[in-house]
Amino acid sequence: MTSDKKRKKVTVLSFINKKSKGEKIAVLTAYDFFTAKFLDRAGVDALLVGDSVAMVLYGEKGTHKANMEMMLAHTKAVAKVEPSALVIADMPFMSYQPSVETAITNAGRFISEANAEAVKLEGGVEMADTIKRIVECGIPVMGHIGMTPQSIYRFGGARVQGRKEKSRQYLIESAQALEEAGAFSIVLELVESSCAQEISKAVSIPTIGIGAGPNCDGQVLVINDITGMYDTFQPKFVRRYANLPEIIEKAAVDFIADVKSGKYPSDDESFQG
């Protein structure tokens, strides 16, 4: 159910405060104006313009093909809605890794050119200094640890993290380092459930899980996954809430049939001289 009543704006501060209030946080990805509008009306807490756009809209096999110009354009479209939800832009591969200066410049572009309200970047302890400098420049940062897609080749595939003690300790230390660096939230992707719970207790900022079990402070999923619009594969943690391909295909079949039979357009649907 949707409502035209404007919600109170979700800010970085109110996003953080949801954890202390015990309020679960719902985040969905969006890549265009109309999807963002519908999701905001539904009441989502944050809209993440994910680098997953490369896969779900452009048909790429991974997120590496997303670039700054692509991400800026999609972020600008989402922000155009002026949503109540917090707008977070995913920083694409190699837009922040080469140097702190590169990271600051590109993070700034998301704010000044695309009207994002925060950025997200991947990496643990090793990215803490970069996050600290971006935050010092006045740009809110969401961290992302666990199975980080931009480093998928290093992991040897989409493998659950935090099962072994060394991995577990790295993730906990990373989460604490990112909080200390000034991150306002951390995505935990494909993290073993008890490890994700431990991380969530170890930091005072919200943890947003994706394939990390029920004990995170919130959850994020890709909109194309929950609506069935991305059918290349379906991870175990994805719950389908709709089957849009079936609806779209039926609409197209009905249209084609009406055109072929002459039922469309009718006189009422035609401009009369």
C-alpha positions as a printed Julia matrix, in Angstrom:
273×3 Matrix{Float64}:
   0.0     0.0     0.0
   1.3     3.45   -0.86
   0.5     6.9     0.45
   0.93   10.36   -0.98
   1.57   11.75    2.52
   5.16   12.93    2.81
   7.17   11.09    5.44
   9.69   12.72    7.7
  13.04   12.87    5.94
  15.5    10.1     6.83
  18.87   11.68    7.54
  22.18   10.05    8.39
  21.55   10.91   12.04
  18.03    9.47   12.12
  19.33    6.4    10.25
  21.92    5.83   13.01
  19.34    6.44   15.75
  17.14    3.62   14.47
  19.61    1.17   16.0
  19.39    2.61   19.5
  15.6     2.63   19.19
  15.59   -1.03   18.19
  13.93   -0.19   14.86
  14.85   -2.5    11.99
  16.08   -0.72    8.86
  14.8    -1.58    5.37
  16.99   -0.68    2.38
  16.37   -1.42   -1.3
  18.33   -0.59   -4.42
  16.95    1.8    -7.04
  18.41    2.95  -10.33
  15.74    5.14  -11.93
  13.28    7.91  -11.09
  10.03    5.95  -11.13
  11.25    2.91   -9.2
  12.73    5.24   -6.59
   9.41    7.1    -6.34
   7.42    3.91   -5.81
   9.87    2.51   -3.24
   9.91    5.79   -1.35
   6.12    5.86   -1.25
   6.23    2.31    0.12
   8.24    3.59    3.08
  11.77    2.27    2.53
  14.36    3.84    4.86
  17.13    4.22    2.29
  17.57    3.94   -1.46
  20.92    2.48   -2.44
  22.01    3.2    -6.0
  24.08    0.05   -6.21
  26.84   -0.85   -8.62
  24.67   -3.95   -9.12
  23.12   -1.76  -11.83
  25.79   -3.14  -14.16
  24.28   -6.61  -13.75
  20.56   -6.01  -13.42
  20.14   -3.24  -16.01
  23.11   -3.66  -18.34
  23.39   -7.45  -18.34
  26.99   -7.63  -17.16
  28.24  -10.68  -15.25
  29.56   -8.66  -12.32
  29.75   -5.18  -10.79
  33.17   -4.27  -12.2
  31.68   -2.74  -15.37
  29.93    0.0   -13.41
  31.8     3.29  -13.76
  31.54    6.82  -12.42
  29.5     8.25  -15.28
  27.03    5.37  -15.11
  26.68    5.64  -11.35
  26.36    9.43  -11.39
  23.56    9.28  -13.98
  21.55    6.68  -12.08
  22.1     8.4    -8.73
  20.92   11.71  -10.18
  17.75   10.03  -11.49
  16.98    8.55   -8.06
  17.74   11.78   -6.19
  15.45   13.68   -8.58
  12.52   12.16   -6.68
  13.57   14.17   -3.6
  12.64   11.15   -1.51
  12.04   10.92    2.2
  14.42    7.94    2.12
  18.15    8.5     2.47
  19.9     8.37   -0.94
  23.17    6.42   -0.86
  25.43    6.11   -3.91
  27.68    3.1    -4.43
  31.21    4.08   -5.38
  32.21    1.87   -8.34
  35.33   -0.22   -8.82
  38.55    1.85   -8.93
  36.77    5.11   -8.09
  38.28    5.13   -4.58
  40.95    2.4    -4.37
  43.87    4.14   -6.19
  44.37    6.95   -3.66
  42.69    8.93   -0.92
  42.64   11.97   -3.22
  40.83   10.0    -5.93
  38.32    8.74   -3.37
  37.59   12.23   -2.03
  37.18   13.7    -5.5
  34.78   11.0    -6.68
  32.81   10.93   -3.44
  32.41   14.68   -3.81
  31.06   14.29   -7.33
  28.24   12.1    -6.05
  27.22   14.86   -3.65
  27.7    17.9    -5.88
  26.7    16.47   -9.29
  24.24   13.68   -8.49
  22.67   14.97   -5.25
  23.44   11.85   -3.24
  23.31   12.21    0.53
  25.94    9.57    1.31
  28.29    7.18   -0.46
  29.1     3.52    0.11
  32.44    1.84   -0.47
  33.82   -1.63    0.06
  36.69   -2.76    2.27
  37.68   -3.4     5.87
  40.54   -2.16    8.02
  42.54   -1.28    4.92
  39.95    1.32    3.87
  39.59    3.01    7.27
  41.97    5.89    6.5
  40.2     6.59    3.19
  36.81    6.62    4.89
  38.14    8.9     7.62
  39.31   11.49    5.1
  36.07   11.38    3.1
  34.05   11.87    6.28
  36.35   14.73    7.32
  35.41   16.4     4.04
  31.76   16.36    5.14
  30.59   13.33    3.15
  28.76   10.55    5.03
  30.1     7.07    4.3
  28.49    3.64    4.57
  31.03    0.83    4.83
  30.74   -2.62    3.28
  32.54   -5.73    4.53
  32.25   -9.49    4.21
  32.05  -10.81    0.65
  32.72   -7.59   -1.22
  31.7    -8.03   -4.9
  34.39   -5.71   -6.27
  36.97   -8.11   -4.77
  35.17  -11.29   -5.77
  38.18  -12.7    -7.62
  40.23  -12.47   -4.43
  37.63  -14.56   -2.62
  37.45  -17.12   -5.42
  33.73  -16.54   -5.82
  30.76  -15.57   -3.71
  31.79  -17.35   -0.51
  30.4   -16.84    2.98
  32.85  -14.96    5.23
  33.39  -15.24    8.99
  33.23  -19.02    9.33
  36.87  -19.35   10.35
  38.31  -17.59   13.39
  40.82  -15.54   11.39
  38.11  -14.27    9.06
  35.8   -13.63   11.99
  38.35  -11.52   13.84
  39.2    -9.57   10.69
  35.53   -8.7    10.14
  34.99   -7.62   13.76
  38.16   -5.52   13.75
  37.18   -4.04   10.39
  33.73   -3.06   11.59
  35.2    -1.34   14.64
  37.83    0.42   12.51
  35.18    1.69   10.08
  33.06    2.99   12.96
  36.08    4.74   14.44
  36.84    6.23   11.0
  33.38    7.82   10.99
  31.23    5.45    8.92
  27.55    5.84    9.8
  26.6     2.27    8.89
  28.1    -0.96    7.55
  26.76   -3.45    5.02
  27.54   -7.07    5.94
  27.38   -9.23    2.83
  27.48  -13.02    2.95
  28.67  -13.07    6.54
  28.06  -16.14    8.69
  25.0   -15.43   10.85
  26.55  -15.68   14.34
  29.51  -13.59   13.18
  27.14  -10.92   11.83
  25.36  -10.91   15.18
  28.66  -10.47   17.0
  29.66   -7.6    14.7
  26.29   -5.92   15.25
  26.88   -6.02   19.01
  30.47   -4.8    18.68
  29.58   -1.49   16.98
  27.11    1.27   17.84
  26.3     2.08   14.2
  23.7     0.08   12.23
  24.69   -3.08   10.37
  22.74   -3.78    7.19
  22.76   -7.42    6.19
  22.52   -9.07    2.81
  22.84  -12.8     3.16
  24.07  -12.29    6.74
  21.17  -13.67    8.75
  18.4   -12.08   10.83
  20.46  -10.44   13.58
  21.72   -7.38   11.72
  20.12   -4.01   12.43
  18.58   -3.94    8.96
  18.47   -5.65    5.6
  19.14   -4.65    2.0
  18.16   -6.43   -1.21
  18.32   -5.64   -4.9
  14.91   -4.52   -6.18
  15.29   -6.6    -9.35
  15.84   -9.71   -7.23
  12.74   -9.33   -5.07
  10.54   -8.61   -8.1
  11.94  -11.41  -10.27
  13.32   -8.99  -12.85
  16.8   -10.48  -12.54
  16.6   -14.19  -13.25
  20.19  -15.09  -14.12
  20.5   -16.67  -10.68
  18.72  -16.41   -7.34
  20.86  -16.46   -4.18
  19.56  -18.48   -1.24
  18.96  -15.35    0.84
  16.73  -13.63   -1.74
  12.99  -13.73   -1.1
  10.8   -13.11   -4.15
   7.89  -10.79   -3.38
   6.54  -10.48   -6.93
   6.92  -11.98  -10.39
   7.0    -8.92  -12.63
   8.3   -10.75  -15.73
   5.07  -12.76  -15.86
   2.96   -9.6   -15.55
   4.98   -7.74  -18.2
   4.93  -10.68  -20.61
   1.15  -11.07  -20.24
   0.63   -7.36  -20.9
   2.77   -7.62  -24.05
   0.95  -10.78  -25.23
  -2.43   -9.1   -24.74
  -1.27   -5.98  -26.59
   0.06   -7.98  -29.51
  -3.17   -9.98  -29.73
  -5.28   -6.81  -29.7
  -3.17   -5.2   -32.42
  -3.21   -8.33  -34.61
  -6.99   -8.7   -34.24
  -7.72   -5.03  -34.79
  -9.15   -4.54  -31.29
  -6.56   -1.86  -30.53
  -6.99    1.01  -30.86
 -10.75    1.43  -30.57
 -12.58    4.5   -31.84
 -12.6     5.86  -28.3
  -8.81    5.6   -28.19
  -8.35    7.42  -31.5
  -8.16   11.11  -32.28
 -11.13   12.12  -34.44
 -10.83   14.87  -36.99
